[in-house]
C-alpha cells in the first residue's frame, strides 16, 4: 500500500510539473488538479501492475502441460479406483498447488519445482516413522546425492541437502540413475503407512553417537572440529569454502552412521529425522 500510494503521489507531482512547464512555455492547458488526478491514477495502476504481474501474467509464451505431466509423481499418486488416503490427499494438494501457481502467473519451471518440493517435504516428514530399511535407504540416497553434488562442485545445493533443506530443483541437478532412485524411493515412502510407534534412539544416546560420528567425520573430511558447529548452523562465508566443507562433513557423517548395524541405524536416523522436521 505504501509503494502504491507513493507511486500515485509521485506520478501526480510529475503530471503537475509537466503541466506547469507546458503552461509557462507553450500556453494554456488542462487544470492542474485534473492532470494531477490523471497522473496519480496512472501511477497507482502502473505500480499495481508491477507488483501483481498483471496483465503480463495473462500472457504465456508456452502451453502448460497437463497436470499429471507436471512431475512423474502426479501419475504415481493419481487415484486409480481404490481408496489410498495418503496418496489421494497428496495428489489433491498437488493439483491445488499447481492450479494456484499457474493462476498467479508462475513459470512452468516454478510450478514443477514447487510441486516436487511439496512431495519431497511430505516424504521427509514421514521418515521418522518409517521401517528401518526405508530409513536406511533414504539417508543412503542423501549421502550418494551429496557425493555426486560435491563431485560436480555444486556445493550450495549440497549444503542445502546436508542441512535438511528441501529443494524443488534437486532432480534437475542429478544424473539419471540418482533421479530414478529418488523417485522410486519417495513414492515408496509416501505409500508406506506411518508407524507412530517406530522406535527412536533417546536423546542422550543419539547425541553421544552423533558426537562420535562427527569426530570421525572431521578426520575423514578434513574439516576442523572447531568449524563443525558453525557449519551445521549454516554459517561460514564463501571465501572459507563453507558450503563445500558442510557437504563433505555430512557425507562423511552419513558414511559412518550407515556403517552401523541396521538395528542401530534405524532408531538413530529416525531420531535425527524427527529432530530435523520437528516431528513430535
Backbone bond lengths (Angstrom), bond angles and torsions (degrees), N, CA, C in turn:
res aa  C-N    CA-C-N  psi(-1)  N-CA   C-N-CA  omega(-1)  CA-C   N-CA-C  phi
1 X - - - 1.457 - - 1.520 111.39 -
2 X 1.327 116.10 -39.26 1.469 119.81 178.96 1.521 110.55 -63.78
3 X 1.335 115.43 -43.81 1.465 119.60 -179.82 1.521 110.84 -62.96
4 X 1.347 116.64 -44.58 1.465 120.90 -178.94 1.525 110.27 -63.65
5 X 1.358 116.77 -46.46 1.460 120.21 -179.73 1.526 111.17 -63.15
6 X 1.325 115.71 -42.74 1.462 119.60 178.76 1.515 112.31 -62.89
7 X 1.334 115.84 -39.58 1.464 119.71 178.04 1.518 111.09 -64.12
8 X 1.352 116.06 -40.63 1.452 119.83 178.97 1.516 112.42 -63.48
9 X 1.329 116.19 -44.07 1.467 120.13 179.17 1.523 111.21 -65.06
10 X 1.342 115.94 -41.81 1.462 119.17 -179.93 1.522 111.14 -63.99
11 X 1.334 116.28 -42.25 1.467 119.76 179.55 1.524 110.77 -66.87
12 X 1.341 117.01 -37.85 1.460 120.31 177.66 1.527 110.48 -63.55
13 X 1.324 116.40 -41.70 1.464 120.15 178.13 1.515 112.24 -63.30
14 X 1.335 115.96 -42.05 1.467 119.19 178.51 1.522 111.38 -64.29
15 X 1.342 115.97 -38.96 1.463 119.36 178.58 1.520 110.96 -63.38
16 X 1.331 116.82 -42.48 1.463 120.50 177.88 1.525 111.14 -63.02
17 X 1.332 116.11 -44.09 1.460 119.63 179.94 1.522 111.41 -62.08
18 X 1.339 115.99 -41.51 1.462 119.37 179.27 1.523 111.01 -65.78
19 X 1.345 116.87 -41.28 1.464 120.38 179.43 1.529 111.50 -65.46
20 X 1.326 115.42 -40.36 1.464 119.40 179.02 1.526 110.92 -62.83
21 X 1.340 115.27 -44.02 1.467 118.99 178.79 1.521 111.19 -64.28
22 X 1.336 115.86 -40.41 1.472 119.46 179.24 1.526 110.33 -63.17
23 X 1.338 116.15 -45.50 1.464 120.27 -178.95 1.538 110.91 -63.50
24 X 1.317 116.25 -37.53 1.469 120.07 -176.35 1.517 112.33 -69.85
25 X 1.342 116.44 -40.15 1.462 119.25 -171.65 1.528 114.15 -104.21
26 X 1.350 117.74 -24.73 1.465 119.07 -173.91 1.517 113.78 -117.83
27 X 1.307 118.38 -26.85 1.447 118.20 178.02 1.512 112.30 137.12
28 X 1.356 117.21 -171.98 1.477 122.01 -176.28 1.531 112.00 -60.00
29 X 1.311 115.97 151.45 1.468 122.80 176.98 1.514 109.15 -147.10
30 X 1.328 118.50 -172.04 1.461 121.93 -179.57 1.541 109.95 -63.70
31 X 1.337 117.07 160.07 1.476 119.80 175.99 1.525 111.05 -59.28
32 X 1.323 115.97 144.71 1.466 120.50 -177.30 1.530 111.83 -60.67
33 X 1.329 116.85 -36.82 1.467 119.30 -177.84 1.527 110.63 -63.29
34 X 1.334 116.34 -41.73 1.460 120.30 179.58 1.525 110.60 -64.35
35 X 1.322 116.16 -44.30 1.467 120.00 179.97 1.532 111.28 -65.81
36 X 1.340 115.25 -39.53 1.468 118.41 177.85 1.526 110.56 -61.58
37 X 1.350 116.67 -40.96 1.460 120.00 178.56 1.513 112.53 -63.56
38 X 1.344 115.83 -43.83 1.467 119.81 178.93 1.532 110.30 -63.51
39 X 1.336 116.16 -44.19 1.466 120.00 179.50 1.515 112.10 -63.63
40 X 1.349 115.77 -41.85 1.460 118.85 179.27 1.514 111.91 -63.99
41 X 1.350 116.82 -42.90 1.466 120.69 177.99 1.524 111.12 -61.48
42 X 1.334 116.05 -42.25 1.465 119.46 178.42 1.525 111.18 -62.87
43 X 1.336 116.92 -40.26 1.467 120.35 178.71 1.504 112.37 -63.29
44 X 1.355 115.79 -41.97 1.466 120.08 178.83 1.525 110.61 -63.17
45 X 1.343 116.94 -45.02 1.462 120.61 -179.23 1.526 111.75 -62.76
46 X 1.330 116.79 -44.58 1.467 120.36 -179.07 1.521 110.95 -63.13
47 X 1.348 117.18 -44.45 1.467 119.36 -179.35 1.519 111.33 -65.14
48 X 1.352 117.06 -39.06 1.465 119.33 177.02 1.520 111.64 -63.92
49 X 1.327 116.95 -38.83 1.463 120.62 178.98 1.516 111.15 -64.92
50 X 1.338 116.35 -39.25 1.467 120.01 179.76 1.524 110.68 -67.23
51 X 1.343 115.95 -43.60 1.463 120.28 -176.03 1.526 111.58 -69.52
52 X 1.322 117.33 -45.10 1.475 120.87 -175.14 1.518 113.78 -87.28
53 X 1.341 117.13 -15.97 1.456 119.64 -177.58 1.505 113.58 79.08
54 X 1.348 117.66 5.87 1.458 121.53 178.79 1.523 108.95 -93.83
55 X 1.331 120.70 140.68 1.475 127.42 4.55 1.523 113.55 -91.88
56 X 1.362 117.82 8.29 1.472 119.21 -178.22 1.522 110.68 -59.28
57 X 1.371 116.52 -31.71 1.467 119.36 -178.87 1.521 112.18 -65.48
58 X 1.350 116.77 -19.15 1.461 119.58 179.26 1.519 112.07 -79.71
59 X 1.316 116.57 -14.85 1.457 121.03 -177.41 1.520 108.84 -99.50
60 X 1.297 118.28 115.40 1.463 122.19 -179.45 1.519 108.90 -113.47
61 X 1.320 114.47 135.91 1.457 119.88 -179.47 1.522 111.58 -97.33
62 X 1.341 115.96 1.33 1.458 120.04 176.01 1.520 108.40 -143.22
63 X 1.309 116.54 150.52 1.457 121.27 -179.63 1.527 109.23 -84.57
64 X 1.343 118.34 123.03 1.465 119.85 179.55 1.525 111.30 -58.27
65 X 1.316 116.10 138.61 1.459 120.17 177.58 1.526 108.55 -74.51
66 X 1.337 117.91 159.84 1.468 119.81 175.46 1.526 110.35 -56.22
67 X 1.318 116.30 149.95 1.472 120.58 -175.44 1.525 111.61 -55.78
68 X 1.333 117.53 -40.59 1.466 119.10 -177.38 1.517 113.36 -73.59
69 X 1.336 117.19 -3.78 1.463 120.70 176.98 1.523 112.11 -106.01
70 X 1.339 117.05 2.63 1.468 119.98 -178.88 1.527 110.25 -62.76
71 X 1.338 116.25 -45.95 1.468 121.19 173.27 1.525 107.53 -141.42
72 X 1.326 118.04 156.59 1.476 120.57 176.71 1.528 112.53 -61.92
73 X 1.333 117.02 -20.61 1.452 119.78 -179.68 1.534 111.83 -67.25
74 X 1.324 117.14 -27.16 1.460 119.59 -177.32 1.523 110.94 -59.96
75 X 1.317 117.22 -48.83 1.465 120.61 179.33 1.522 111.10 -63.78
76 X 1.325 116.22 -34.16 1.469 119.55 -178.28 1.529 111.37 -67.99
77 X 1.349 116.84 -32.93 1.463 120.05 -176.55 1.519 113.39 -98.78
78 X 1.340 117.38 -4.58 1.459 120.64 -176.64 1.527 110.55 -63.53
79 X 1.331 117.89 132.52 1.476 119.75 177.77 1.532 111.06 -58.15
80 X 1.313 116.53 133.36 1.466 120.04 -176.68 1.531 111.16 -130.11
81 X 1.332 116.82 47.16 1.457 119.82 171.89 1.510 115.91 96.11
82 X 1.327 118.48 -4.18 1.455 119.11 175.58 1.525 108.71 -137.51
83 X 1.308 116.01 153.70 1.458 121.17 -176.15 1.527 109.58 -76.29
84 X 1.321 115.66 122.40 1.465 122.06 176.48 1.526 105.59 -133.12
85 X 1.331 117.45 86.92 1.469 121.13 -168.78 1.529 114.90 -50.30
86 X 1.329 117.99 -45.55 1.464 119.95 -175.95 1.525 110.93 -69.39
87 X 1.345 116.03 -50.71 1.465 119.30 -178.10 1.524 111.55 -65.24
88 X 1.346 116.69 -41.58 1.458 120.12 -179.06 1.530 111.03 -63.56
89 X 1.325 116.27 -42.46 1.467 120.06 -179.39 1.526 110.62 -66.00
90 X 1.337 116.68 -41.41 1.463 119.67 178.88 1.522 110.61 -65.96
91 X 1.320 116.69 -39.99 1.463 120.37 178.36 1.529 110.73 -59.41
92 X 1.321 117.18 -44.68 1.465 120.73 -179.52 1.523 110.84 -65.38
93 X 1.337 117.40 -37.66 1.469 119.89 177.40 1.519 111.16 -65.15
94 X 1.330 115.78 -39.86 1.463 119.58 179.34 1.524 111.18 -65.78
95 X 1.331 116.89 -42.02 1.467 120.14 178.02 1.527 110.20 -60.01
96 X 1.334 115.94 -45.33 1.469 120.25 179.55 1.520 111.01 -62.44
97 X 1.335 116.42 -42.93 1.466 120.98 179.64 1.523 111.20 -62.55
98 X 1.329 116.73 -45.47 1.469 121.04 -179.37 1.524 110.97 -62.96
99 X 1.322 116.44 -44.97 1.462 120.05 179.78 1.525 111.51 -63.39
100 X 1.314 116.58 -42.11 1.468 120.15 179.74 1.525 111.29 -64.95
101 X 1.346 116.16 -44.19 1.466 119.71 179.89 1.526 110.76 -61.51
102 X 1.316 116.75 -40.07 1.462 119.83 179.60 1.524 110.96 -68.21
103 X 1.324 117.05 -39.65 1.453 120.08 178.05 1.523 111.48 -62.88
104 X 1.331 116.50 -31.25 1.461 121.21 179.55 1.525 112.53 -83.45
105 X 1.342 116.24 1.36 1.456 120.20 174.48 1.515 115.23 83.40
106 X 1.331 118.61 17.57 1.460 120.51 178.74 1.529 110.18 -70.27
107 X 1.330 115.31 151.08 1.462 119.74 178.09 1.521 109.71 -69.29
108 X 1.335 116.00 162.17 1.469 119.54 179.62 1.522 111.71 -64.01
109 X 1.338 117.32 -31.07 1.465 119.94 175.89 1.528 110.35 -63.66
110 X 1.328 116.39 -44.44 1.473 119.97 178.47 1.517 110.92 -64.83
111 X 1.321 116.84 -40.22 1.465 121.03 178.95 1.533 109.65 -59.73
112 X 1.339 116.24 -47.37 1.465 120.08 -178.84 1.532 111.07 -64.11
113 X 1.322 117.08 -44.69 1.466 119.81 -178.19 1.522 111.97 -64.35
114 X 1.314 116.98 -39.05 1.464 119.59 177.75 1.526 111.25 -65.20
115 X 1.324 116.73 -37.94 1.464 120.27 178.53 1.528 110.70 -66.88
116 X 1.324 116.64 -44.36 1.471 120.58 178.09 1.529 110.09 -62.87
117 X 1.325 116.79 -41.51 1.462 120.42 178.85 1.523 111.55 -59.94
118 X 1.324 116.65 -39.45 1.467 120.84 178.64 1.526 110.73 -63.60
119 X 1.325 116.80 -42.71 1.467 120.83 180.00 1.532 110.60 -65.59
120 X 1.327 116.58 -47.21 1.461 120.03 -178.74 1.522 111.24 -63.81
121 X 1.317 117.18 -36.84 1.459 120.94 178.05 1.521 111.11 -65.22
122 X 1.327 116.09 -41.49 1.462 120.70 178.15 1.532 110.73 -61.68
123 X 1.334 116.24 -43.15 1.463 119.97 179.88 1.530 110.81 -65.98
124 X 1.339 116.23 -43.26 1.471 120.23 -179.84 1.524 111.37 -60.82
125 X 1.337 116.64 -36.23 1.464 120.33 178.75 1.517 111.98 -65.57
126 X 1.336 116.87 -25.67 1.466 120.16 -175.77 1.522 113.60 -90.72
127 X 1.330 117.07 -14.63 1.464 119.72 -173.68 1.523 111.72 -58.51
128 X 1.327 117.15 -35.30 1.469 120.71 -177.64 1.521 113.05 -65.70
129 X 1.330 117.38 -10.32 1.478 119.81 179.19 1.528 111.55 -127.27
130 X 1.327 116.06 27.65 1.459 121.45 179.45 1.528 111.19 -98.91
131 X 1.346 117.76 159.63 1.467 121.69 176.62 1.532 111.43 -63.31
132 X 1.324 115.27 160.59 1.463 121.51 -175.56 1.531 112.90 -52.43
133 X 1.339 117.45 -48.32 1.460 120.18 -174.50 1.530 111.87 -65.89
134 X 1.332 117.12 -38.04 1.462 119.37 178.18 1.522 111.26 -67.85
135 X 1.327 116.10 -38.23 1.469 119.76 177.68 1.516 110.01 -63.56
136 X 1.339 116.31 -45.35 1.465 119.97 178.06 1.535 110.55 -59.99
137 X 1.323 116.65 -45.70 1.468 120.00 -178.80 1.531 111.27 -62.49
138 X 1.333 116.46 -38.75 1.468 120.37 -178.94 1.529 110.91 -61.69
139 X 1.329 116.42 -48.66 1.463 119.26 -177.35 1.529 112.22 -78.11
140 X 1.326 117.35 -25.53 1.473 119.27 172.74 1.529 109.76 -65.36
141 X 1.331 116.04 -38.88 1.461 119.71 176.32 1.523 110.34 -65.40
142 X 1.334 117.15 -43.30 1.461 120.21 178.40 1.529 110.72 -57.33
143 X 1.324 115.30 -43.40 1.467 119.77 178.96 1.520 111.52 -62.93
144 X 1.316 117.30 -44.50 1.462 120.81 -178.27 1.529 111.39 -67.39
145 X 1.323 116.19 -35.88 1.464 119.86 176.65 1.527 109.92 -66.05
146 X 1.328 116.84 -41.63 1.470 119.52 177.96 1.520 111.16 -62.58
147 X 1.316 116.52 -40.69 1.464 119.85 178.06 1.524 110.80 -61.69
148 X 1.331 116.33 -41.60 1.473 120.85 179.37 1.527 110.83 -65.71
149 X 1.327 117.16 -46.70 1.461 120.70 -179.28 1.524 111.40 -64.19
150 X 1.325 116.28 -35.98 1.464 119.89 177.19 1.523 110.20 -64.38
151 X 1.326 116.90 -42.48 1.467 120.71 178.76 1.522 111.43 -65.15
152 X 1.337 116.60 -29.17 1.467 121.33 179.09 1.523 112.29 -86.75
153 X 1.324 116.66 1.95 1.470 122.23 -177.47 1.538 111.96 62.05
154 X 1.313 117.09 24.47 1.467 122.21 178.66 1.528 107.62 -94.19
155 X 1.327 115.51 66.76 1.453 120.58 -168.50 1.526 113.86 -74.40
156 X 1.316 118.52 -31.83 1.464 119.39 179.19 1.524 110.72 -65.04
157 X 1.321 116.81 -44.87 1.464 119.92 177.45 1.523 110.23 -64.44
158 X 1.328 116.40 -38.11 1.466 120.70 179.79 1.521 110.64 -65.12
159 X 1.337 116.67 -41.52 1.468 119.01 178.76 1.523 111.02 -63.86
160 X 1.332 117.01 -42.09 1.464 119.33 177.73 1.517 110.80 -57.09
161 X 1.322 116.37 -45.46 1.458 120.87 179.28 1.527 110.66 -63.79
162 X 1.330 116.60 -42.89 1.461 121.18 -178.62 1.521 112.01 -62.53
163 X 1.330 116.95 -31.70 1.459 121.14 -178.34 1.522 112.42 -94.66
164 X 1.336 116.92 9.96 1.449 120.63 175.24 1.508 115.02 80.04
165 X 1.340 117.68 19.29 1.463 120.95 179.75 1.528 109.64 -88.91
166 X 1.316 115.65 132.20 1.459 121.23 -178.66 1.530 109.30 -79.71
167 X 1.341 116.24 132.48 1.463 121.66 176.89 1.522 108.74 -123.89
168 X 1.321 116.15 121.17 1.452 120.06 179.50 1.511 113.76 -71.89
169 X 1.347 116.48 -15.57 1.471 119.92 -178.65 1.519 112.65 -99.67
170 X 1.329 117.30 11.59 1.455 119.79 -172.53 1.525 112.12 -62.18
171 X 1.330 118.07 -38.25 1.464 120.03 -176.84 1.526 111.74 -67.45
172 X 1.325 117.05 -24.72 1.462 121.04 178.32 1.522 111.52 -70.79
173 X 1.323 116.87 -15.94 1.458 122.27 -175.55 1.529 113.07 -100.30
174 X 1.336 116.63 -3.73 1.458 120.47 -173.12 1.522 111.68 -107.43
175 X 1.329 115.08 163.48 1.465 118.84 173.75 1.528 109.37 -80.51
176 X 1.322 116.32 170.18 1.464 121.08 -173.31 1.521 111.73 -61.21
177 X 1.322 117.68 -40.10 1.467 120.84 -177.86 1.526 111.08 -59.72
178 X 1.336 116.80 -45.95 1.456 120.23 -179.15 1.529 111.70 -69.18
179 X 1.317 117.05 -36.07 1.464 120.41 177.89 1.526 110.21 -62.77
180 X 1.329 116.46 -45.11 1.471 120.27 179.45 1.527 110.43 -62.89
181 X 1.314 117.17 -42.96 1.468 121.02 177.96 1.521 110.98 -60.21
182 X 1.319 115.43 -45.64 1.461 119.14 -177.35 1.520 111.11 -64.03
183 X 1.314 117.16 -46.83 1.467 119.57 -177.44 1.521 111.59 -62.07
184 X 1.331 116.35 -43.16 1.460 119.91 179.24 1.526 111.13 -63.07
185 X 1.332 116.37 -43.37 1.462 120.81 -177.93 1.524 111.50 -67.72
186 X 1.325 116.64 -43.88 1.468 119.74 -178.06 1.524 110.78 -63.94
187 X 1.329 117.38 -43.28 1.466 120.62 177.67 1.524 110.18 -61.36
188 X 1.326 117.08 -39.94 1.461 121.85 179.09 1.528 111.14 -64.01
189 X 1.324 116.87 -42.45 1.468 120.49 179.64 1.523 110.70 -65.14
190 X 1.335 116.58 -44.26 1.467 119.83 -179.73 1.531 110.86 -60.97
191 X 1.328 115.49 -39.26 1.465 120.21 -175.90 1.526 113.14 -78.95
192 X 1.316 118.85 -15.97 1.464 122.28 -177.48 1.526 110.07 -84.03
193 X 1.332 117.83 125.64 1.476 120.09 179.44 1.530 110.73 -60.33
194 X 1.310 115.48 137.11 1.464 120.08 178.37 1.521 110.25 -70.81
195 X 1.317 115.72 143.40 1.461 121.50 177.15 1.530 107.92 -113.74
196 X 1.334 117.95 97.37 1.465 120.14 -176.94 1.521 113.08 -63.43
197 X 1.325 117.26 -15.23 1.470 120.92 -179.66 1.520 113.01 -97.79
198 X 1.341 117.26 6.81 1.470 119.80 178.19 1.526 109.70 -59.42
199 X 1.313 116.44 132.27 1.472 120.62 -173.19 1.522 111.72 -69.62
200 X 1.324 114.72 144.08 1.452 121.79 175.38 1.523 108.53 -129.03
201 X 1.303 115.26 144.33 1.460 120.03 178.08 1.523 108.76 -64.14
202 X 1.317 116.58 135.60 1.457 120.53 178.88 1.527 110.79 -63.12
203 X 1.311 116.66 162.32 1.465 121.13 -172.31 1.524 113.21 -58.61
204 X 1.318 117.12 -49.24 1.468 119.19 -175.71 1.534 112.05 -66.24
205 X 1.361 119.29 -47.98 1.470 118.12 176.81 1.532 112.29 -61.01
206 X 1.342 117.07 -37.11 1.469 118.90 179.19 1.527 110.82 -66.06
207 X 1.322 117.37 -42.20 1.468 120.39 179.27 1.524 111.07 -62.42
208 X 1.323 116.02 -38.33 1.466 119.68 178.21 1.525 110.83 -66.49
209 X 1.339 116.13 -44.02 1.466 120.30 178.87 1.522 110.66 -63.64
210 X 1.336 116.70 -43.80 1.460 120.89 -179.10 1.524 110.96 -64.92
211 X 1.332 117.36 -41.40 1.463 120.42 -179.73 1.523 110.67 -62.17
212 X 1.335 115.96 -42.40 1.460 119.80 178.48 1.523 110.87 -65.19
213 X 1.343 116.71 -41.50 1.465 120.64 179.92 1.521 111.23 -65.49
214 X 1.327 117.48 -40.57 1.458 120.08 179.34 1.531 111.50 -68.07
215 X 1.328 116.26 -34.28 1.468 119.07 177.16 1.531 110.60 -63.19
216 X 1.320 116.64 -42.70 1.465 120.58 178.20 1.527 110.70 -71.29
217 X 1.348 116.90 -38.21 1.467 120.77 179.05 1.519 111.29 -64.42
218 X 1.324 115.68 -33.14 1.466 119.73 177.79 1.525 110.73 -61.25
219 X 1.309 115.80 -39.39 1.470 119.87 -179.94 1.525 111.70 -70.92
220 X 1.316 116.43 -45.26 1.466 119.21 -175.25 1.531 112.47 -74.59
221 X 1.343 117.42 -27.75 1.471 120.17 -178.81 1.514 113.28 -93.12
222 X 1.334 116.40 -13.30 1.465 119.63 -178.93 1.512 113.83 79.23
223 X 1.327 116.98 14.36 1.464 121.10 179.03 1.527 108.95 -92.02
224 X 1.331 116.74 130.32 1.460 120.81 -179.17 1.524 110.53 -63.53
225 X 1.341 117.79 139.05 1.472 120.42 176.55 1.522 112.62 -56.11
226 X 1.331 116.88 -30.07 1.460 120.53 -179.38 1.532 112.68 -69.08
227 X 1.324 117.00 -16.72 1.456 120.47 -178.19 1.528 113.11 -95.17
228 X 1.321 117.18 -12.14 1.468 119.90 -171.10 1.522 112.09 -58.74
229 X 1.324 117.66 -49.69 1.467 120.89 -177.06 1.526 111.06 -60.30
230 X 1.327 116.32 -43.53 1.463 120.67 179.66 1.525 111.06 -62.81
231 X 1.323 116.89 -44.26 1.462 120.61 -178.22 1.517 111.85 -66.44
232 X 1.321 117.10 -39.52 1.463 120.55 -178.88 1.529 112.12 -70.52
233 X 1.323 116.77 -18.76 1.462 120.45 176.29 1.519 111.55 -88.17
234 X 1.347 116.01 -0.55 1.458 120.21 -178.97 1.504 113.48 86.31
235 X 1.331 117.47 9.76 1.455 121.45 -177.67 1.512 112.39 -86.79
236 X 1.324 114.61 -177.85 1.463 120.65 -178.67 1.511 110.94 101.73
237 X 1.329 115.74 145.09 1.468 118.97 -177.68 1.522 111.66 -99.50
238 X 1.326 114.37 171.39 1.466 120.88 -177.92 1.520 110.77 -63.52
239 X 1.319 115.62 -40.52 1.469 119.99 -176.20 1.528 112.13 -60.37
240 X 1.328 116.27 -31.87 1.470 119.93 -178.79 1.520 112.41 -84.38
241 X 1.336 116.86 -3.74 1.466 120.03 -178.54 1.511 112.64 69.51
242 X 1.350 117.07 34.46 1.468 121.18 -174.41 1.521 112.51 -59.30
243 X 1.334 117.02 -40.36 1.467 119.36 -177.55 1.524 111.00 -62.85
244 X 1.337 116.62 -45.49 1.453 120.58 179.22 1.519 112.04 -64.85
245 X 1.321 116.74 -38.51 1.466 120.47 179.05 1.533 110.81 -65.28
246 X 1.338 116.06 -43.29 1.467 119.52 178.67 1.522 110.41 -61.29
247 X 1.315 115.50 -42.17 1.458 121.54 179.49 1.529 110.82 -59.23
248 X 1.316 116.77 -51.06 1.470 120.82 -177.54 1.523 111.55 -68.10
249 X 1.331 116.34 -37.79 1.466 120.26 180.00 1.525 110.94 -61.65
250 X 1.345 116.74 -48.50 1.455 119.50 -176.91 1.527 111.83 -72.67
251 X 1.320 117.01 -31.35 1.460 119.06 175.63 1.529 109.42 -62.98
252 X 1.331 117.28 -44.24 1.462 121.41 178.13 1.522 111.31 -66.38
253 X 1.331 116.12 -37.61 1.468 120.86 178.03 1.526 110.47 -58.76
254 X 1.321 116.69 -47.00 1.470 119.67 -179.58 1.521 111.14 -69.46
255 X 1.319 118.20 -33.08 1.461 120.43 174.26 1.525 110.09 -55.18
256 X 1.323 115.70 -45.88 1.466 121.22 -176.40 1.524 111.03 -70.81
257 X 1.337 117.40 -45.45 1.466 120.62 -179.31 1.525 110.68 -63.42
258 X 1.326 116.59 -43.46 1.465 120.50 -176.19 1.530 112.90 -72.56
259 X 1.309 116.88 -12.08 1.469 119.81 176.99 1.527 111.41 -79.36
260 X 1.338 117.04 -10.02 1.461 121.45 179.89 1.533 109.90 -76.60
261 X 1.317 117.93 161.85 1.479 120.73 176.28 1.531 111.08 -59.30
262 X 1.326 115.80 151.52 1.458 121.00 -177.07 1.521 112.37 -56.68
263 X 1.328 117.04 -37.57 1.470 119.24 -178.24 1.528 112.29 -67.87
264 X 1.322 117.26 -17.76 1.468 122.00 174.71 1.523 110.03 -92.32
265 X 1.333 115.55 -42.46 1.466 121.15 -176.59 1.530 111.58 -61.80
266 X 1.326 117.13 -46.03 1.461 120.68 -176.32 1.523 112.70 -56.20
267 X 1.359 118.34 -60.04 1.468 119.60 179.96 1.527 113.38 -61.04
268 X 1.342 117.42 -35.37 1.469 119.95 -178.88 1.530 111.01 -67.30
269 X 1.318 116.56 -46.48 1.466 119.40 -177.49 1.531 111.88 -74.85
270 X 1.323 117.27 -27.57 1.470 118.30 173.11 1.523 110.09 -65.73
271 X 1.341 116.14 -39.37 1.471 119.80 176.98 1.522 110.17 -63.74
272 X 1.329 116.26 -40.32 1.457 120.52 178.93 1.527 110.85 -65.06
273 X 1.331 116.51 -44.70 1.459 120.74 179.85 1.522 111.14 -62.61
274 X 1.320 117.14 -40.68 1.465 120.21 178.94 1.514 111.11 -63.41
275 X 1.331 116.67 -38.05 1.463 119.89 177.98 1.512 112.30 -67.85
276 X 1.331 117.03 -40.58 1.459 121.59 -179.16 1.512 111.98 -64.55
277 X 1.346 116.40 -40.21 1.467 120.51 -172.43 1.518 112.78 -99.90
278 X 1.337 116.58 -0.81 1.464 118.76 -179.08 1.507 113.47 68.09
279 X 1.337 116.16 31.58 1.472 120.98 -179.26 1.521 108.46 -79.69
280 X 1.351 118.63 129.50 1.468 120.72 179.99 1.521 112.09 -66.95
